[in-house]
């Protein structure tokens, strides 16, 4: 796994801390943008509560649980910036799980765009070009590991 610069790590940590302890509202902003960018992704969320429309999905307890889990994953990455390699197995497994439920690797880029949008909305003037790049650097490390896991899951299915 790639290493992030000290400046990137500090920018990421500081900006993540500014979002406060309850990250779920920020996750909702992120997923709202995700569904704007790629409405077809809504079909991946088939819970007991029908997620046929964005408002229905966003208010579903099962979906809110998923939002919480996504924010916990981002939190784990932020908390392990000095040793992202320690998350390798976790991220590989996460990639496998995403493959299993039908997520395409192209969707990882859309999630990245939605993450950056959420940060921009949540941080306002604190969202700078350098901060954006720092998050992109971290996200590329995370997605790289998830993509390897996604591909491994595909290999197992074809055997």
N, C-alpha and C positions, 0 to 999 in steps of 0.2 A: 504494500500500500504506500501511496505517496505521503510525504510529510508536508504539513502546512507551515508557512512561515510564522514566526512569533507574532508579527503584526496581524496576520490573518486570524490567528487564534484569539488575540485580544479583542479584535473587532467583533468577532463572532460571539465571544463570551459576553462582552458588554451589551451588545444589541439584544441577545437572548434574555439577559437579565432585565433589560428595560421593559420586556413584554409582561413582566410580573409572574407571579406564581401560577395563576390559573391560565393555562395556555389554550383551553378549549375554545373560547371565543375567537382566538386567532386562527385556530384550526378550522372553525366554521367559515371564516373569511377565505382561508386557503381553499377549502373544498368548494365553496360557492364559485370561486374563480376557476377552479379545475373543471367544474361542470359547464361553465360558460365557454371555456376553451375547447372542451371535448364532451359534448352532451352524451355521447354514446357510452361514456364511462359510468353513467348512472345505472346502466343495466347490470353492472357487476355487483351491485348492492341489492341482492334479493333476500330480504329479511321477511319476517312475518308481516311487518308493516310494509306495504307496497312502496317502493321507491321509484314510482313512475314519474313523479314530478319533484323538482328540487326542494320545494318547501316541505313536502311530505317526508322526504329522505332526511333533510336536515333536522327535523323534529323527532325522528325515530330514535328511541333509546338505544337500539342496536347500532345505529349509525353513529350516534354520539359516543358510544363505547369505542367504535373504530377510530373516530377522530382523536379520542383520548390516547389510544394506542399509538397512533401516528405521531402525536406530539411527544409521547414518551420516547419513541425511537429517536426523534430529533434531539430531545433532551439528552439521551444517552450519547449521541454523537458529540454534542457540545461538551458534555462532561468528560469525554474521553479524547479530546483533541490532542493531548500529548501522547496518546497511544491508541490511535484509531485501529491499529492492527489487532488490538485485543477484542474488537468487535467483529473481526473477520467471520468467524463461524456463525455468529448471530445473523450477520447480514447475508451470508450465503444461504442460510436457512430461510430468511425472509424472502429472498429472491425465489427460492424453490416454491414457497407458499404462494407467491404472486403468480407464478407460472401455473400452479395447480388450479387456481380459480379463474384463469383465463386472461390475466393481465398481459399485455404485449409490452415488450421492452421500449417501444416508442412512447408508451404512456409515461415512462419515467421522466422523459424530457418535459412533458406537459405538467407533471407534478412539480418539477423544478421551477417552471415558469410561475405556477400558482404559489409556490413557497416564496419566491422573490416578490410577487405581487402583494402577498400578505405582509411581508416585512416592510415593503414600501408604504403600504397603508397604515400599518401599526406604528412605524417609527417616524413617519413624516420627514421633517427636515434632517433628522439624524441618518436617514438612508442616503448614503453617498455612493459614488462609483466604486471607491475602494472597498466599502462594506459589501456591496453587491458582488464584487469579484471574490472577496473572501468566502462568502457563502457559496458561490459557484464552485470554488475550489474544494470546499468541504463536500458539497453535494456530489461532485464528480467522483470523489473517493468512495462515498457511500454507494452511489449508483454502480460504480465499477464492480464492487463486491457483490451487490445484489444481482447484477447482470450475469456474473459468473455462476452464481447459485441458480439463477433462472435457467441458464444453459445446461447446467448439470441435471436439473430436473427433467429437462427435455430429453437428454441422453438416456436417462433411466427409463423414460416412457417408451422410447423407440427400441429398447432391447427386449 
